C-alpha cells in the first residue's frame, strides 16, 4: 500500500521494533522490561502505533499503549500524537520531527477516576538505521518531571 504523502517523513518508523528498557521514578523501585513497538500505515495521513512491555523477571505483561501519529507543517515538521495508556490515561502530545529525531511534550494528559495522577509526559526518540532509542519523562503524583523510562530497540520487521 502506498504511503500518504503527509506521512512520508515518518516512514523510518514503520515496522516492528523489539528490545529492552529500564524504568525508574522517585516513588518506585527501578525495573527492567522487554518491549515491542509496532508502527503501521493504512494509506491514510497518519501512522497507528502500539506498544507492549513484559517483565524481564517473570515475563508477565506490564504496560501497553496504542495511538496515532500525525504530521502538520513544513520541515522541521510539527508532530502530533494521541495515545491511550492501559493505566487509564489518555495523552495528547505535540512536538517536532527532524530527520531521525522526535521530541514531544504533552499538551494534555487526562485519566479515569482510578488512574494515577500524571500531569506531563515528554518523549525523546532517536532512530539511527534499525536502532530506536528513547527516553520518557513524566510528572506524576505531585512531583515535577523526572526521567521515567528509556529503551533501545531493533527493527525486526519492516512494513
N, C-alpha and C positions, 0 to 999 in steps of 0.2 A: 504494500500500500504506500502510495506517495505521501510524503510529509506535507502538511500545510506550510506555506512559506513563512507564516508567522511563528513557527516553532523550529525552523531550520537551525537557528542558533543554539537550540537545546539538544540537538541530535547526538552530541557526545555523551549524553546521559542515558540514551536508550539502551535497554537490555537488563540483564540480571547481574547483580553485584553481590558477592559474598565475602565475609571476613569476620574480624573480631574487633571488639571495642572494650573500653573501660568506662566506668561511671563513678562519680563521687558527688557529694554535696555536704555542706556543713552539718546537716541533720541526719545523715545516713552513713553506714559503713561502705567503703569502696567495694566495687563489684566488677566482674568481667562477664562478657556475653559474646555469643555468636550472633551474626546478623545477616539478613538478606534484604536487599532493596530491589525493586522492580520498577522500571520506567517504561511506559508504553505510549503509543500514539495510535488513535483510531482514524486518523485523517482529518480530524477537527483541529482548531487552532489552540490546542492545549496538550499537555502530557498528563497522563494519570500516573500516580505514584503509590506504591505500597511498601511497607517496612514491617519486618518481624524480627524479634530477638528471642534467644534462648539462653538459659543459664549455662555457663561453662562447667559449673559444679555438678549439675544433675540433669542437664538437657531439658529442664522444664520451660514451658513458654513464659516469656516475660512481656515486655511492651510490644504493642503494634500500633500502626497508624496508616491512614490512607488519605490521599488527597489529589490535588490538581495544581499544575504549574501553568501560568500564562505569561506571555511577554507583552510589553507595551513600550513603544518609543524606540528611537534610533540608538545606535551604539554610543556610549555604553548603555545597554538596554535595561529598562526597568523590568523587574520580575515580580510577579505576584504569586503567592502560594496559599492555598486553603487546605488545612489538614484537620482531620478528625482523629483524635487520640483514643486509645482503648481505655484510658483512665477517666473518660468523661469530659475531656476538654476539646474545644474547637479553637484552632489557631488561624489567624489571618496575618500573614507577614508580607512585607514588601522589601525590595532591595534592588541590587544592581547585578547584572550579568556581564562579565568580561570574559574574554577567551579563557576557558578552563577554570574560571573562578566565579563563585557566587557568594554574595554577602546579603543576608536577610535579617530583618528585625521585625518583631511582631508589632502590628498596629492595634490588634485586638486579641485577647485571649479570654474565652468565656468557658465556664464549667457548669456541669449539672450540680444539683444541690448536694450531692455526695462526693464530688471531685475535690481534690486538694486545691487550695488557692494558689494559682500561678498567675503572675501579673505581667511577665515578659519572657519572651524566648528569642534568642538570637542564634543564627546558624552561619557558619563559615565553611565553605566547601571548596576544595581544590581538586581538580581532576587532571592527571598527567597520564596520557595514554590510557592504559587499562587499570590505573590505580586511582581510587576515590578516597580522599581523606577529608574528614570533617571534624568540627568542634561545635558543640552546642552549649550555649549559656542559658541560664534560667534564673528568674527571680520568683521565689515561692515562699509561702509561709511567713510573709512579712520581712524576708531578707532581701537585700539588693541582689542584682545579677551576679552569679558565680558560675565558674566553669562547672558543667554537669556531665557531659558525655564527649568522648572522642573515639574515633574508629578509623580503621584502614581496611578497605575492601578492594577486591579484584573483580574485574568483569569476567564472568564465566559464561555468558550467553549474550549474543547481540540480537537486537530486534530489527 
